[in-house]
Amino acid sequence: MSLERAAMQGRLAEAKQKGDKLKLKIEGVTRTLRTGLNTALTPPEELEIPLLDEQWDELKMAWAELQGVNSAIAHLERELR
């Protein structure tokens, strides 16, 4: 196996691990948002909109990062075929 191919496989493994972490983060943030927006639990006038807005921004950043990671994974997998 060439050194370049081994390096690409290492990068692929790292990218997949990062993708898994991002997916877990996204799941956690969406769960928190869902609970925070549940008006059956919290009356609308008591919703913590500034906090939910920060969490929404965190969700958007994690999602965008996951898109980049998924693109890198697809690229590395094509190169390793």
Biopython code that builds the backbone (N, CA, C, O; Angstrom):
import numpy as np
from Bio.PDB.StructureBuilder import StructureBuilder

atoms = [
    (1, "MET", "N", (0.847, -1.170, 0.000)),
    (1, "MET", "CA", (0.000, 0.000, 0.000)),
    (1, "MET", "C", (0.897, 1.239, 0.000)),
    (1, "MET", "O", (1.884, 1.314, 0.732)),
    (2, "SER", "N", (0.530, 2.197, -0.832)),
    (2, "SER", "CA", (1.353, 3.398, -0.908)),
    (2, "SER", "C", (1.128, 4.293, 0.306)),
    (2, "SER", "O", (0.089, 4.235, 0.964)),
    (3, "LEU", "N", (2.100, 5.093, 0.573)),
    (3, "LEU", "CA", (2.033, 6.021, 1.697)),
    (3, "LEU", "C", (0.901, 7.033, 1.499)),
    (3, "LEU", "O", (0.218, 7.408, 2.451)),
    (4, "GLU", "N", (0.714, 7.465, 0.259)),
    (4, "GLU", "CA", (-0.347, 8.428, -0.050)),
    (4, "GLU", "C", (-1.734, 7.823, 0.207)),
    (4, "GLU", "O", (-2.615, 8.478, 0.764)),
    (5, "ARG", "N", (-1.906, 6.593, -0.197)),
    (5, "ARG", "CA", (-3.191, 5.913, 0.014)),
    (5, "ARG", "C", (-3.466, 5.728, 1.513)),
    (5, "ARG", "O", (-4.600, 5.905, 1.958)),
    (6, "ALA", "N", (-2.457, 5.381, 2.275)),
    (6, "ALA", "CA", (-2.613, 5.213, 3.719)),
    (6, "ALA", "C", (-2.979, 6.542, 4.375)),
    (6, "ALA", "O", (-3.808, 6.585, 5.284)),
    (7, "ALA", "N", (-2.361, 7.618, 3.912)),
    (7, "ALA", "CA", (-2.681, 8.941, 4.453)),
    (7, "ALA", "C", (-4.121, 9.315, 4.141)),
    (7, "ALA", "O", (-4.817, 9.877, 4.987)),
    (8, "MET", "N", (-4.570, 9.008, 2.931)),
    (8, "MET", "CA", (-5.962, 9.299, 2.551)),
    (8, "MET", "C", (-6.938, 8.478, 3.388)),
    (8, "MET", "O", (-7.990, 8.981, 3.784)),
    (9, "GLN", "N", (-6.600, 7.232, 3.657)),
    (9, "GLN", "CA", (-7.464, 6.402, 4.500)),
    (9, "GLN", "C", (-7.534, 6.955, 5.919)),
    (9, "GLN", "O", (-8.587, 6.907, 6.554)),
    (10, "GLY", "N", (-6.422, 7.478, 6.414)),
    (10, "GLY", "CA", (-6.404, 8.101, 7.732)),
    (10, "GLY", "C", (-7.277, 9.349, 7.761)),
    (10, "GLY", "O", (-8.027, 9.570, 8.711)),
    (11, "ARG", "N", (-7.174, 10.164, 6.711)),
    (11, "ARG", "CA", (-8.011, 11.366, 6.620)),
    (11, "ARG", "C", (-9.481, 10.999, 6.526)),
    (11, "ARG", "O", (-10.331, 11.679, 7.100)),
    (12, "LEU", "N", (-9.787, 9.926, 5.804)),
    (12, "LEU", "CA", (-11.171, 9.466, 5.678)),
    (12, "LEU", "C", (-11.712, 9.026, 7.033)),
    (12, "LEU", "O", (-12.838, 9.368, 7.393)),
    (13, "ALA", "N", (-10.921, 8.276, 7.779)),
    (13, "ALA", "CA", (-11.352, 7.821, 9.102)),
    (13, "ALA", "C", (-11.600, 9.010, 10.029)),
    (13, "ALA", "O", (-12.571, 9.020, 10.786)),
    (14, "GLU", "N", (-10.725, 10.008, 9.969)),
    (14, "GLU", "CA", (-10.895, 11.203, 10.794)),
    (14, "GLU", "C", (-12.144, 11.974, 10.399)),
    (14, "GLU", "O", (-12.877, 12.461, 11.259)),
    (15, "ALA", "N", (-12.387, 12.085, 9.103)),
    (15, "ALA", "CA", (-13.565, 12.801, 8.619)),
    (15, "ALA", "C", (-14.848, 12.087, 9.041)),
    (15, "ALA", "O", (-15.825, 12.731, 9.423)),
    (16, "LYS", "N", (-14.841, 10.769, 8.971)),
    (16, "LYS", "CA", (-16.031, 10.015, 9.386)),
    (16, "LYS", "C", (-16.278, 10.185, 10.885)),
    (16, "LYS", "O", (-17.423, 10.312, 11.319)),
    (17, "GLN", "N", (-15.212, 10.185, 11.666)),
    (17, "GLN", "CA", (-15.350, 10.375, 13.110)),
    (17, "GLN", "C", (-15.896, 11.776, 13.407)),
    (17, "GLN", "O", (-16.770, 11.938, 14.258)),
    (18, "LYS", "N", (-15.383, 12.773, 12.711)),
    (18, "LYS", "CA", (-15.868, 14.141, 12.896)),
    (18, "LYS", "C", (-17.340, 14.243, 12.485)),
    (18, "LYS", "O", (-18.123, 14.928, 13.144)),
    (19, "GLY", "N", (-17.714, 13.567, 11.405)),
    (19, "GLY", "CA", (-19.099, 13.558, 10.969)),
    (19, "GLY", "C", (-20.017, 12.948, 12.015)),
    (19, "GLY", "O", (-21.110, 13.457, 12.266)),
    (20, "ASP", "N", (-19.574, 11.865, 12.618)),
    (20, "ASP", "CA", (-20.364, 11.221, 13.673)),
    (20, "ASP", "C", (-20.556, 12.156, 14.863)),
    (20, "ASP", "O", (-21.649, 12.231, 15.425)),
    (21, "LYS", "N", (-19.501, 12.866, 15.247)),
    (21, "LYS", "CA", (-19.589, 13.813, 16.364)),
    (21, "LYS", "C", (-20.553, 14.948, 16.034)),
    (21, "LYS", "O", (-21.347, 15.366, 16.877)),
    (22, "LEU", "N", (-20.476, 15.442, 14.801)),
    (22, "LEU", "CA", (-21.375, 16.520, 14.396)),
    (22, "LEU", "C", (-22.833, 16.062, 14.383)),
    (22, "LEU", "O", (-23.730, 16.812, 14.768)),
    (23, "LYS", "N", (-23.059, 14.839, 13.943)),
    (23, "LYS", "CA", (-24.429, 14.306, 13.938)),
    (23, "LYS", "C", (-24.980, 14.222, 15.353)),
    (23, "LYS", "O", (-26.141, 14.555, 15.591)),
    (24, "LEU", "N", (-24.155, 13.780, 16.289)),
    (24, "LEU", "CA", (-24.588, 13.722, 17.691)),
    (24, "LEU", "C", (-24.874, 15.121, 18.233)),
    (24, "LEU", "O", (-25.847, 15.327, 18.959)),
    (25, "LYS", "N", (-24.026, 16.071, 17.877)),
    (25, "LYS", "CA", (-24.238, 17.454, 18.316)),
    (25, "LYS", "C", (-25.551, 17.994, 17.757)),
    (25, "LYS", "O", (-26.321, 18.626, 18.480)),
    (26, "ILE", "N", (-25.807, 17.749, 16.478)),
    (26, "ILE", "CA", (-27.030, 18.216, 15.839)),
    (26, "ILE", "C", (-28.248, 17.586, 16.499)),
    (26, "ILE", "O", (-29.243, 18.269, 16.741)),
    (27, "GLU", "N", (-28.182, 16.309, 16.788)),
    (27, "GLU", "CA", (-29.293, 15.632, 17.457)),
    (27, "GLU", "C", (-29.553, 16.240, 18.830)),
    (27, "GLU", "O", (-30.707, 16.430, 19.215)),
    (28, "GLY", "N", (-28.497, 16.546, 19.567)),
    (28, "GLY", "CA", (-28.658, 17.140, 20.894)),
    (28, "GLY", "C", (-29.267, 18.534, 20.833)),
    (28, "GLY", "O", (-30.160, 18.869, 21.611)),
    (29, "VAL", "N", (-28.774, 19.342, 19.898)),
    (29, "VAL", "CA", (-29.290, 20.705, 19.777)),
    (29, "VAL", "C", (-30.750, 20.684, 19.323)),
    (29, "VAL", "O", (-31.567, 21.449, 19.833)),
    (30, "THR", "N", (-31.079, 19.821, 18.376)),
    (30, "THR", "CA", (-32.475, 19.765, 17.925)),
    (30, "THR", "C", (-33.395, 19.303, 19.050)),
    (30, "THR", "O", (-34.526, 19.778, 19.164)),
    (31, "ARG", "N", (-32.923, 18.396, 19.866)),
    (31, "ARG", "CA", (-33.723, 17.938, 21.007)),
    (31, "ARG", "C", (-33.969, 19.094, 21.980)),
    (31, "ARG", "O", (-35.079, 19.270, 22.482)),
    (32, "THR", "N", (-32.923, 19.873, 22.238)),
    (32, "THR", "CA", (-33.039, 21.028, 23.133)),
    (32, "THR", "C", (-33.984, 22.077, 22.547)),
    (32, "THR", "O", (-34.819, 22.633, 23.260)),
    (33, "LEU", "N", (-33.850, 22.341, 21.254)),
    (33, "LEU", "CA", (-34.743, 23.296, 20.600)),
    (33, "LEU", "C", (-36.191, 22.829, 20.651)),
    (33, "LEU", "O", (-37.098, 23.607, 20.946)),
    (34, "ARG", "N", (-36.391, 21.574, 20.366)),
    (34, "ARG", "CA", (-37.753, 21.016, 20.373)),
    (34, "ARG", "C", (-38.393, 21.182, 21.745)),
    (34, "ARG", "O", (-39.557, 21.568, 21.850)),
    (35, "THR", "N", (-37.642, 20.893, 22.783)),
    (35, "THR", "CA", (-38.152, 21.046, 24.143)),
    (35, "THR", "C", (-38.390, 22.519, 24.462)),
    (35, "THR", "O", (-39.404, 22.873, 25.063)),
    (36, "GLY", "N", (-37.458, 23.370, 24.061)),
    (36, "GLY", "CA", (-37.576, 24.797, 24.342)),
    (36, "GLY", "C", (-38.719, 25.471, 23.626)),
    (36, "GLY", "O", (-39.221, 26.499, 24.081)),
    (37, "LEU", "N", (-39.141, 24.898, 22.496)),
    (37, "LEU", "CA", (-40.237, 25.474, 21.716)),
    (37, "LEU", "C", (-41.586, 24.828, 22.011)),
    (37, "LEU", "O", (-42.598, 25.196, 21.414)),
    (38, "ASN", "N", (-41.602, 23.889, 22.910)),
    (38, "ASN", "CA", (-42.841, 23.171, 23.215)),
    (38, "ASN", "C", (-43.743, 24.054, 24.083)),
    (38, "ASN", "O", (-43.520, 24.201, 25.284)),
    (39, "THR", "N", (-44.755, 24.632, 23.456)),
    (39, "THR", "CA", (-45.648, 25.531, 24.188)),
    (39, "THR", "C", (-46.622, 24.770, 25.087)),
    (39, "THR", "O", (-47.365, 25.384, 25.852)),
    (40, "ALA", "N", (-46.624, 23.465, 25.002)),
    (40, "ALA", "CA", (-47.409, 22.677, 25.952)),
    (40, "ALA", "C", (-46.702, 22.658, 27.308)),
    (40, "ALA", "O", (-47.338, 22.494, 28.348)),
    (41, "LEU", "N", (-45.377, 22.830, 27.281)),
    (41, "LEU", "CA", (-44.591, 22.854, 28.515)),
    (41, "LEU", "C", (-44.315, 24.273, 28.996)),
    (41, "LEU", "O", (-44.259, 24.533, 30.198)),
    (42, "THR", "N", (-44.141, 25.187, 28.041)),
    (42, "THR", "CA", (-43.787, 26.570, 28.358)),
    (42, "THR", "C", (-44.740, 27.509, 27.633)),
    (42, "THR", "O", (-44.845, 27.451, 26.408)),
    (43, "PRO", "N", (-45.427, 28.363, 28.357)),
    (43, "PRO", "CA", (-46.314, 29.330, 27.691)),
    (43, "PRO", "C", (-45.513, 30.215, 26.726)),
    (43, "PRO", "O", (-44.352, 30.522, 26.997)),
    (44, "PRO", "N", (-46.108, 30.622, 25.622)),
    (44, "PRO", "CA", (-45.385, 31.414, 24.617)),
    (44, "PRO", "C", (-44.681, 32.647, 25.186)),
    (44, "PRO", "O", (-43.574, 32.974, 24.758)),
    (45, "GLU", "N", (-45.301, 33.328, 26.136)),
    (45, "GLU", "CA", (-44.682, 34.540, 26.678)),
    (45, "GLU", "C", (-43.468, 34.236, 27.553)),
    (45, "GLU", "O", (-42.713, 35.145, 27.898)),
    (46, "GLU", "N", (-43.273, 32.968, 27.916)),
    (46, "GLU", "CA", (-42.131, 32.585, 28.744)),
    (46, "GLU", "C", (-41.033, 31.867, 27.948)),
    (46, "GLU", "O", (-40.039, 31.430, 28.528)),
    (47, "LEU", "N", (-41.201, 31.745, 26.643)),
    (47, "LEU", "CA", (-40.175, 31.108, 25.817)),
    (47, "LEU", "C", (-38.877, 31.900, 25.903)),
    (47, "LEU", "O", (-38.884, 33.131, 25.884)),
    (48, "GLU", "N", (-37.786, 31.192, 25.995)),
    (48, "GLU", "CA", (-36.468, 31.832, 26.087)),
    (48, "GLU", "C", (-35.902, 32.026, 24.679)),
    (48, "GLU", "O", (-34.962, 31.344, 24.268)),
    (49, "ILE", "N", (-36.493, 32.963, 23.960)),
    (49, "ILE", "CA", (-36.151, 33.177, 22.554)),
    (49, "ILE", "C", (-34.672, 33.536, 22.359)),
    (49, "ILE", "O", (-34.058, 32.989, 21.443)),
    (50, "PRO", "N", (-34.066, 34.411, 23.153)),
    (50, "PRO", "CA", (-32.632, 34.687, 22.932)),
    (50, "PRO", "C", (-31.769, 33.427, 23.057)),
    (50, "PRO", "O", (-30.848, 33.232, 22.263)),
    (51, "LEU", "N", (-32.050, 32.586, 24.024)),
    (51, "LEU", "CA", (-31.302, 31.339, 24.188)),
    (51, "LEU", "C", (-31.572, 30.398, 23.019)),
    (51, "LEU", "O", (-30.646, 29.780, 22.492)),
    (52, "LEU", "N", (-32.822, 30.286, 22.615)),
    (52, "LEU", "CA", (-33.175, 29.424, 21.485)),
    (52, "LEU", "C", (-32.517, 29.929, 20.200)),
    (52, "LEU", "O", (-32.121, 29.134, 19.349)),
    (53, "ASP", "N", (-32.403, 31.243, 20.065)),
    (53, "ASP", "CA", (-31.756, 31.818, 18.889)),
    (53, "ASP", "C", (-30.277, 31.428, 18.840)),
    (53, "ASP", "O", (-29.752, 31.107, 17.774)),
    (54, "GLU", "N", (-29.612, 31.457, 19.987)),
    (54, "GLU", "CA", (-28.203, 31.032, 20.044)),
    (54, "GLU", "C", (-28.075, 29.563, 19.678)),
    (54, "GLU", "O", (-27.157, 29.171, 18.957)),
    (55, "GLN", "N", (-28.998, 28.754, 20.176)),
    (55, "GLN", "CA", (-28.961, 27.324, 19.870)),
    (55, "GLN", "C", (-29.239, 27.087, 18.389)),
    (55, "GLN", "O", (-28.653, 26.188, 17.786)),
    (56, "TRP", "N", (-30.115, 27.875, 17.806)),
    (56, "TRP", "CA", (-30.404, 27.751, 16.372)),
    (56, "TRP", "C", (-29.140, 28.066, 15.566)),
    (56, "TRP", "O", (-28.825, 27.368, 14.602)),
    (57, "ASP", "N", (-28.415, 29.126, 15.968)),
    (57, "ASP", "CA", (-27.162, 29.460, 15.293)),
    (57, "ASP", "C", (-26.161, 28.314, 15.407)),
    (57, "ASP", "O", (-25.460, 27.994, 14.447)),
    (58, "GLU", "N", (-26.099, 27.705, 16.578)),
    (58, "GLU", "CA", (-25.203, 26.562, 16.784)),
    (58, "GLU", "C", (-25.594, 25.401, 15.861)),
    (58, "GLU", "O", (-24.734, 24.721, 15.300)),
    (59, "LEU", "N", (-26.890, 25.191, 15.719)),
    (59, "LEU", "CA", (-27.386, 24.132, 14.827)),
    (59, "LEU", "C", (-26.994, 24.418, 13.380)),
    (59, "LEU", "O", (-26.545, 23.520, 12.668)),
    (60, "LYS", "N", (-27.161, 25.656, 12.947)),
    (60, "LYS", "CA", (-26.810, 26.021, 11.571)),
    (60, "LYS", "C", (-25.321, 25.820, 11.306)),
    (60, "LYS", "O", (-24.934, 25.321, 10.249)),
    (61, "MET", "N", (-24.485, 26.215, 12.276)),
    (61, "MET", "CA", (-23.037, 26.065, 12.083)),
    (61, "MET", "C", (-22.643, 24.589, 12.027)),
    (61, "MET", "O", (-21.825, 24.198, 11.194)),
    (62, "ALA", "N", (-23.216, 23.776, 12.900)),
    (62, "ALA", "CA", (-22.900, 22.340, 12.902)),
    (62, "ALA", "C", (-23.377, 21.697, 11.610)),
    (62, "ALA", "O", (-22.690, 20.844, 11.047)),
    (63, "TRP", "N", (-24.555, 22.103, 11.136)),
    (63, "TRP", "CA", (-25.100, 21.539, 9.892)),
    (63, "TRP", "C", (-24.195, 21.901, 8.713)),
    (63, "TRP", "O", (-23.883, 21.048, 7.882)),
    (64, "ALA", "N", (-23.773, 23.175, 8.644)),
    (64, "ALA", "CA", (-22.899, 23.599, 7.555)),
    (64, "ALA", "C", (-21.568, 22.850, 7.605)),
    (64, "ALA", "O", (-21.040, 22.444, 6.570)),
    (65, "GLU", "N", (-21.038, 22.672, 8.795)),
    (65, "GLU", "CA", (-19.782, 21.938, 8.943)),
    (65, "GLU", "C", (-19.962, 20.486, 8.516)),
    (65, "GLU", "O", (-19.073, 19.908, 7.889)),
    (66, "LEU", "N", (-21.108, 19.891, 8.850)),
    (66, "LEU", "CA", (-21.375, 18.513, 8.453)),
    (66, "LEU", "C", (-21.453, 18.389, 6.934)),
    (66, "LEU", "O", (-21.007, 17.389, 6.372)),
    (67, "GLN", "N", (-22.013, 19.389, 6.267)),
    (67, "GLN", "CA", (-22.070, 19.355, 4.800)),
    (67, "GLN", "C", (-20.663, 19.312, 4.218)),
    (67, "GLN", "O", (-20.398, 18.565, 3.276)),
    (68, "GLY", "N", (-19.760, 20.116, 4.782)),
    (68, "GLY", "CA", (-18.367, 20.108, 4.319)),
    (68, "GLY", "C", (-17.680, 18.787, 4.588)),
    (68, "GLY", "O", (-16.944, 18.280, 3.741)),
    (69, "VAL", "N", (-17.916, 18.228, 5.756)),
    (69, "VAL", "CA", (-17.316, 16.940, 6.106)),
    (69, "VAL", "C", (-17.842, 15.846, 5.177)),
    (69, "VAL", "O", (-17.074, 15.012, 4.698)),
    (70, "ASN", "N", (-19.144, 15.850, 4.926)),
    (70, "ASN", "CA", (-19.721, 14.843, 4.026)),
    (70, "ASN", "C", (-19.154, 14.968, 2.621)),
    (70, "ASN", "O", (-18.937, 13.962, 1.946)),
    (71, "SER", "N", (-18.915, 16.189, 2.179)),
    (71, "SER", "CA", (-18.313, 16.408, 0.871)),
    (71, "SER", "C", (-16.887, 15.860, 0.842)),
    (71, "SER", "O", (-16.481, 15.229, -0.135)),
    (72, "ALA", "N", (-16.135, 16.098, 1.906)),
    (72, "ALA", "CA", (-14.759, 15.587, 1.986)),
    (72, "ALA", "C", (-14.752, 14.067, 2.013)),
    (72, "ALA", "O", (-13.905, 13.436, 1.381)),
    (73, "ILE", "N", (-15.693, 13.479, 2.741)),
    (73, "ILE", "CA", (-15.786, 12.016, 2.804)),
    (73, "ILE", "C", (-16.059, 11.455, 1.416)),
    (73, "ILE", "O", (-15.408, 10.499, 0.994)),
    (74, "ALA", "N", (-17.012, 12.040, 0.709)),
    (74, "ALA", "CA", (-17.345, 11.560, -0.634)),
    (74, "ALA", "C", (-16.134, 11.675, -1.564)),
    (74, "ALA", "O", (-15.860, 10.774, -2.357)),
    (75, "HIS", "N", (-15.419, 12.791, -1.455)),
    (75, "HIS", "CA", (-14.231, 12.992, -2.293)),
    (75, "HIS", "C", (-13.159, 11.939, -1.985)),
    (75, "HIS", "O", (-12.597, 11.337, -2.900)),
    (76, "LEU", "N", (-12.882, 11.722, -0.707)),
    (76, "LEU", "CA", (-11.858, 10.744, -0.327)),
    (76, "LEU", "C", (-12.263, 9.327, -0.748)),
    (76, "LEU", "O", (-11.426, 8.549, -1.205)),
    (77, "GLU", "N", (-13.530, 9.002, -0.595)),
    (77, "GLU", "CA", (-13.980, 7.664, -1.002)),
    (77, "GLU", "C", (-13.839, 7.464, -2.518)),
    (77, "GLU", "O", (-13.483, 6.378, -2.975)),
    (78, "ARG", "N", (-14.124, 8.528, -3.297)),
    (78, "ARG", "CA", (-13.937, 8.410, -4.749)),
    (78, "ARG", "C", (-12.466, 8.197, -5.086)),
    (78, "ARG", "O", (-12.128, 7.385, -5.947)),
    (79, "GLU", "N", (-11.599, 8.931, -4.400)),
    (79, "GLU", "CA", (-10.157, 8.823, -4.668)),
    (79, "GLU", "C", (-9.603, 7.446, -4.275)),
    (79, "GLU", "O", (-8.634, 6.970, -4.866)),
    (80, "LEU", "N", (-10.212, 6.828, -3.297)),
    (80, "LEU", "CA", (-9.694, 5.525, -2.829)),
    (80, "LEU", "C", (-10.228, 4.340, -3.623)),
    (80, "LEU", "O", (-9.795, 3.210, -3.395)),
    (81, "ARG", "N", (-11.130, 4.560, -4.521)),
    (81, "ARG", "CA", (-11.663, 3.442, -5.325)),
    (81, "ARG", "C", (-10.647, 2.934, -6.301)),
    (81, "ARG", "O", (-10.926, 2.001, -7.053)),
]
sb = StructureBuilder()
sb.init_structure("model")
sb.init_model(0)
sb.init_chain("A")
sb.init_seg("    ")
for serial, (resi, resn, name, xyz) in enumerate(atoms, 1):
    if name == "N":
        sb.init_residue(resn, " ", resi, " ")
    sb.init_atom(name, np.array(xyz, "f"), 0.0, 1.0, " ", f" {name:<3s}", serial, name[0])
structure = sb.get_structure()
